[in-house]
Amino acid sequence: MNSTKRYSRIFLRNKENFAKIMNIFDMADGSVGMSFYGFEKEMLFGIKNNHRVNIEAINEGERPKISFHKSGIIKLMSKISNNETIDRITWRGTPFVDIREPRQMMEIILPPKLLMADHQLYRNDSDIILDATGFPDKQWRISLFCSSKDYMSHIRPPMVNTSEYEYSSSLEGGNLVWTWVLRVSTSHAGKMDTQEILYFVAGDIVHPK
Protein backbone atom coordinates (compact mmCIF):
# COMPACT_ATOMS: atom_id res chain seq x y z
CA MET A 1 0.00 0.00 0.00
CA ASN A 2 1.26 3.50 -0.69
CA SER A 3 0.03 7.08 -0.42
CA THR A 4 -2.67 6.47 -3.03
CA LYS A 5 -5.79 4.42 -2.37
CA ARG A 6 -4.97 0.82 -3.12
CA TYR A 7 -6.64 -2.57 -3.16
CA SER A 8 -4.62 -5.74 -2.55
CA ARG A 9 -5.37 -9.39 -1.91
CA ILE A 10 -3.73 -12.10 0.15
CA PHE A 11 -3.50 -15.56 -1.43
CA LEU A 12 -2.41 -18.86 0.07
CA ARG A 13 -0.59 -21.35 -2.14
CA ASN A 14 0.01 -25.03 -1.45
CA LYS A 15 1.82 -26.61 -4.39
CA GLU A 16 -0.52 -25.95 -7.36
CA ASN A 17 -3.54 -24.98 -5.26
CA PHE A 18 -4.45 -21.34 -4.60
CA ALA A 19 -6.90 -19.91 -2.06
CA LYS A 20 -7.87 -16.27 -1.61
CA ILE A 21 -7.79 -15.37 2.08
CA MET A 22 -8.25 -11.62 2.44
CA ASN A 23 -8.89 -8.32 0.71
CA ILE A 24 -6.84 -5.33 1.89
CA PHE A 25 -7.86 -1.78 1.10
CA ASP A 26 -6.79 1.74 2.04
CA MET A 27 -9.46 3.98 3.51
CA ALA A 28 -9.91 7.69 2.75
CA ASP A 29 -8.52 8.78 6.14
CA GLY A 30 -5.37 6.64 5.91
CA SER A 31 -6.77 3.74 7.92
CA VAL A 32 -6.55 0.14 6.67
CA GLY A 33 -9.51 -2.17 6.03
CA MET A 34 -9.46 -5.95 5.66
CA SER A 35 -12.16 -8.44 4.74
CA PHE A 36 -12.05 -12.23 4.78
CA TYR A 37 -12.91 -14.06 1.59
CA GLY A 38 -15.00 -17.22 1.41
CA PHE A 39 -16.39 -17.10 4.94
CA GLU A 40 -19.79 -15.91 6.06
CA LYS A 41 -19.37 -16.69 9.73
CA GLU A 42 -16.75 -15.70 12.22
CA MET A 43 -15.70 -16.62 15.72
CA LEU A 44 -14.23 -13.76 17.69
CA PHE A 45 -12.10 -13.69 20.78
CA GLY A 46 -10.78 -10.85 22.90
CA ILE A 47 -8.44 -10.54 25.85
CA LYS A 48 -9.70 -9.53 29.28
CA ASN A 49 -7.46 -9.61 32.37
CA ASN A 50 -4.87 -11.56 30.33
CA HIS A 51 -7.36 -14.32 29.54
CA ARG A 52 -9.06 -15.15 26.27
CA VAL A 53 -12.80 -14.53 26.28
CA ASN A 54 -15.42 -15.51 23.73
CA ILE A 55 -17.30 -12.59 22.23
CA GLU A 56 -20.96 -13.22 21.50
CA ALA A 57 -21.19 -11.42 18.17
CA ILE A 58 -24.34 -10.48 16.28
CA ASN A 59 -23.55 -11.25 12.64
CA GLU A 60 -25.99 -9.86 10.10
CA GLY A 61 -24.81 -11.98 7.19
CA GLU A 62 -22.10 -9.61 5.96
CA ARG A 63 -18.66 -10.89 5.04
CA PRO A 64 -16.38 -10.53 8.10
CA LYS A 65 -14.53 -7.21 7.84
CA ILE A 66 -12.17 -5.36 10.17
CA SER A 67 -10.93 -1.76 10.08
CA PHE A 68 -7.67 -0.61 11.68
CA HIS A 69 -8.01 3.13 12.21
CA LYS A 70 -5.05 5.51 12.52
CA SER A 71 -6.23 6.44 16.01
CA GLY A 72 -5.70 2.85 17.19
CA ILE A 73 -9.43 2.07 17.23
CA ILE A 74 -10.25 -1.28 15.59
CA LYS A 75 -13.81 -1.91 14.36
CA LEU A 76 -15.62 -4.97 13.03
CA MET A 77 -18.80 -5.25 10.97
CA SER A 78 -20.30 -7.64 13.53
CA LYS A 79 -22.04 -6.14 16.51
CA ILE A 80 -22.13 -6.75 20.24
CA SER A 81 -24.91 -6.09 22.74
CA ASN A 82 -25.02 -5.20 26.44
CA ASN A 83 -28.75 -6.13 26.53
CA GLU A 84 -29.71 -2.47 26.01
CA THR A 85 -27.47 -1.10 23.28
CA ILE A 86 -26.18 -2.75 20.10
CA ASP A 87 -23.04 -1.42 18.45
CA ARG A 88 -20.20 -2.54 16.18
CA ILE A 89 -17.50 -4.48 18.02
CA THR A 90 -14.68 -2.10 18.88
CA TRP A 91 -11.18 -2.59 20.25
CA ARG A 92 -8.79 0.05 21.57
CA GLY A 93 -5.35 -0.65 20.11
CA THR A 94 -2.19 1.37 19.42
CA PRO A 95 -2.30 4.56 17.29
CA PHE A 96 -0.33 4.20 14.06
CA VAL A 97 1.94 7.11 15.02
CA ASP A 98 3.11 5.20 18.13
CA ILE A 99 4.01 1.96 16.32
CA ARG A 100 7.75 1.33 16.00
CA GLU A 101 8.81 -2.27 16.65
CA PRO A 102 6.67 -5.08 15.13
CA ARG A 103 3.36 -5.18 16.96
CA GLN A 104 1.03 -8.13 16.53
CA MET A 105 -2.36 -6.86 15.39
CA MET A 106 -4.19 -10.12 14.77
CA GLU A 107 -3.84 -13.91 14.82
CA ILE A 108 -5.85 -15.88 12.25
CA ILE A 109 -6.57 -19.61 12.58
CA LEU A 110 -7.21 -21.23 9.20
CA PRO A 111 -9.70 -24.09 8.80
CA PRO A 112 -8.58 -27.25 6.97
CA LYS A 113 -10.71 -26.44 3.91
CA LEU A 114 -10.41 -23.16 2.04
CA LEU A 115 -12.25 -21.83 -1.00
CA MET A 116 -10.01 -22.34 -4.03
CA ALA A 117 -9.20 -19.48 -6.41
CA ASP A 118 -7.82 -19.25 -9.94
CA HIS A 119 -4.09 -18.46 -9.76
CA GLN A 120 -4.54 -16.15 -12.75
CA LEU A 121 -6.34 -13.72 -10.45
CA TYR A 122 -3.01 -12.92 -8.80
CA ARG A 123 -1.54 -9.51 -9.69
CA ASN A 124 2.22 -9.14 -9.23
CA ASP A 125 2.08 -5.39 -8.64
CA SER A 126 -0.26 -5.34 -5.65
CA ASP A 127 -1.10 -8.83 -4.30
CA ILE A 128 0.96 -11.14 -2.12
CA ILE A 129 1.16 -14.93 -1.86
CA LEU A 130 1.83 -16.89 1.31
CA ASP A 131 3.43 -20.13 0.15
CA ALA A 132 2.64 -23.19 2.30
CA THR A 133 4.35 -25.64 -0.07
CA GLY A 134 6.45 -27.91 2.13
CA PHE A 135 4.57 -27.05 5.32
CA PRO A 136 3.64 -30.05 7.50
CA ASP A 137 0.05 -31.27 7.64
CA LYS A 138 -0.72 -29.38 10.84
CA GLN A 139 -2.93 -26.43 11.68
CA TRP A 140 -1.86 -23.32 9.77
CA ARG A 141 -2.25 -19.83 11.15
CA ILE A 142 -1.42 -16.31 10.06
CA SER A 143 0.07 -13.72 12.42
CA LEU A 144 -0.39 -10.11 11.29
CA PHE A 145 2.24 -7.59 12.40
CA CYS A 146 2.57 -3.86 11.90
CA SER A 147 5.83 -1.92 12.32
CA SER A 148 7.60 1.20 11.14
CA LYS A 149 9.66 0.92 7.96
CA ASP A 150 12.86 1.86 9.80
CA TYR A 151 12.44 -0.80 12.48
CA MET A 152 11.32 -3.55 10.11
CA SER A 153 14.62 -3.48 8.22
CA HIS A 154 16.38 -4.83 11.33
CA ILE A 155 14.07 -7.80 11.90
CA ARG A 156 15.25 -11.34 11.17
CA PRO A 157 13.04 -14.45 11.12
CA PRO A 158 11.42 -16.15 12.85
CA MET A 159 8.89 -13.42 13.58
CA VAL A 160 7.18 -15.63 16.19
CA ASN A 161 9.37 -17.60 18.58
CA THR A 162 6.87 -20.50 18.78
CA SER A 163 6.94 -21.09 15.02
CA GLU A 164 8.05 -24.43 13.62
CA TYR A 165 7.68 -23.17 10.03
CA GLU A 166 7.20 -19.64 8.71
CA TYR A 167 6.63 -17.86 5.42
CA SER A 168 6.12 -14.10 5.45
CA SER A 169 5.31 -11.31 3.02
CA SER A 170 4.66 -7.60 3.52
CA LEU A 171 2.82 -4.57 2.15
CA GLU A 172 3.85 -0.98 2.83
CA GLY A 173 1.54 1.92 3.61
CA GLY A 174 2.86 5.35 4.52
CA ASN A 175 5.57 4.83 7.14
CA LEU A 176 4.22 1.43 8.18
CA VAL A 177 4.86 -2.13 7.05
CA TRP A 178 2.09 -4.75 7.39
CA THR A 179 3.52 -8.27 7.52
CA TRP A 180 1.54 -11.50 7.18
CA VAL A 181 3.35 -14.50 8.68
CA LEU A 182 1.98 -17.88 7.61
CA ARG A 183 3.19 -20.33 10.21
CA VAL A 184 2.89 -23.63 12.03
CA SER A 185 3.18 -23.40 15.80
CA THR A 186 5.32 -25.74 17.90
CA SER A 187 2.67 -25.54 20.62
CA HIS A 188 0.04 -28.29 20.47
CA ALA A 189 -1.90 -26.56 23.24
CA GLY A 190 -2.96 -23.82 20.86
CA LYS A 191 -4.59 -26.14 18.30
CA MET A 192 -8.25 -25.37 17.69
CA ASP A 193 -10.72 -27.45 15.69
CA THR A 194 -12.70 -25.22 13.36
CA GLN A 195 -14.51 -25.22 10.05
CA GLU A 196 -14.67 -21.42 9.98
CA ILE A 197 -12.01 -18.78 10.22
CA LEU A 198 -11.07 -17.73 13.76
CA TYR A 199 -9.21 -14.60 14.65
CA PHE A 200 -7.86 -12.87 17.72
CA VAL A 201 -7.50 -9.09 17.84
CA ALA A 202 -4.87 -7.38 20.00
CA GLY A 203 -6.31 -4.66 22.22
CA ASP A 204 -8.95 -3.95 24.84
CA ILE A 205 -12.57 -4.45 23.81
CA VAL A 206 -14.85 -1.44 24.22
CA HIS A 207 -18.33 -2.48 25.31
CA PRO A 208 -21.43 -0.51 24.23
CA LYS A 209 -22.56 2.10 26.72
SVG drawing of the C-alpha trace seen along z (x, -y; Angstrom):
<svg xmlns="http://www.w3.org/2000/svg" viewBox="-32 -11 51 45">
<polyline fill="none" stroke="black" stroke-width="0.4" points="0.0,0.0 1.3,-3.5 0.0,-7.1 -2.7,-6.5 -5.8,-4.4 -5.0,-0.8 -6.6,2.6 -4.6,5.7 -5.4,9.4 -3.7,12.1 -3.5,15.6 -2.4,18.9 -0.6,21.3 0.0,25.0 1.8,26.6 -0.5,25.9 -3.5,25.0 -4.5,21.3 -6.9,19.9 -7.9,16.3 -7.8,15.4 -8.2,11.6 -8.9,8.3 -6.8,5.3 -7.9,1.8 -6.8,-1.7 -9.5,-4.0 -9.9,-7.7 -8.5,-8.8 -5.4,-6.6 -6.8,-3.7 -6.6,-0.1 -9.5,2.2 -9.5,6.0 -12.2,8.4 -12.1,12.2 -12.9,14.1 -15.0,17.2 -16.4,17.1 -19.8,15.9 -19.4,16.7 -16.7,15.7 -15.7,16.6 -14.2,13.8 -12.1,13.7 -10.8,10.9 -8.4,10.5 -9.7,9.5 -7.5,9.6 -4.9,11.6 -7.4,14.3 -9.1,15.2 -12.8,14.5 -15.4,15.5 -17.3,12.6 -21.0,13.2 -21.2,11.4 -24.3,10.5 -23.5,11.2 -26.0,9.9 -24.8,12.0 -22.1,9.6 -18.7,10.9 -16.4,10.5 -14.5,7.2 -12.2,5.4 -10.9,1.8 -7.7,0.6 -8.0,-3.1 -5.1,-5.5 -6.2,-6.4 -5.7,-2.9 -9.4,-2.1 -10.3,1.3 -13.8,1.9 -15.6,5.0 -18.8,5.2 -20.3,7.6 -22.0,6.1 -22.1,6.7 -24.9,6.1 -25.0,5.2 -28.7,6.1 -29.7,2.5 -27.5,1.1 -26.2,2.8 -23.0,1.4 -20.2,2.5 -17.5,4.5 -14.7,2.1 -11.2,2.6 -8.8,0.0 -5.4,0.6 -2.2,-1.4 -2.3,-4.6 -0.3,-4.2 1.9,-7.1 3.1,-5.2 4.0,-2.0 7.8,-1.3 8.8,2.3 6.7,5.1 3.4,5.2 1.0,8.1 -2.4,6.9 -4.2,10.1 -3.8,13.9 -5.8,15.9 -6.6,19.6 -7.2,21.2 -9.7,24.1 -8.6,27.3 -10.7,26.4 -10.4,23.2 -12.3,21.8 -10.0,22.3 -9.2,19.5 -7.8,19.3 -4.1,18.5 -4.5,16.1 -6.3,13.7 -3.0,12.9 -1.5,9.5 2.2,9.1 2.1,5.4 -0.3,5.3 -1.1,8.8 1.0,11.1 1.2,14.9 1.8,16.9 3.4,20.1 2.6,23.2 4.3,25.6 6.5,27.9 4.6,27.1 3.6,30.1 0.0,31.3 -0.7,29.4 -2.9,26.4 -1.9,23.3 -2.3,19.8 -1.4,16.3 0.1,13.7 -0.4,10.1 2.2,7.6 2.6,3.9 5.8,1.9 7.6,-1.2 9.7,-0.9 12.9,-1.9 12.4,0.8 11.3,3.5 14.6,3.5 16.4,4.8 14.1,7.8 15.2,11.3 13.0,14.5 11.4,16.2 8.9,13.4 7.2,15.6 9.4,17.6 6.9,20.5 6.9,21.1 8.1,24.4 7.7,23.2 7.2,19.6 6.6,17.9 6.1,14.1 5.3,11.3 4.7,7.6 2.8,4.6 3.9,1.0 1.5,-1.9 2.9,-5.3 5.6,-4.8 4.2,-1.4 4.9,2.1 2.1,4.7 3.5,8.3 1.5,11.5 3.3,14.5 2.0,17.9 3.2,20.3 2.9,23.6 3.2,23.4 5.3,25.7 2.7,25.5 0.0,28.3 -1.9,26.6 -3.0,23.8 -4.6,26.1 -8.2,25.4 -10.7,27.5 -12.7,25.2 -14.5,25.2 -14.7,21.4 -12.0,18.8 -11.1,17.7 -9.2,14.6 -7.9,12.9 -7.5,9.1 -4.9,7.4 -6.3,4.7 -9.0,4.0 -12.6,4.4 -14.9,1.4 -18.3,2.5 -21.4,0.5 -22.6,-2.1"/>
</svg>
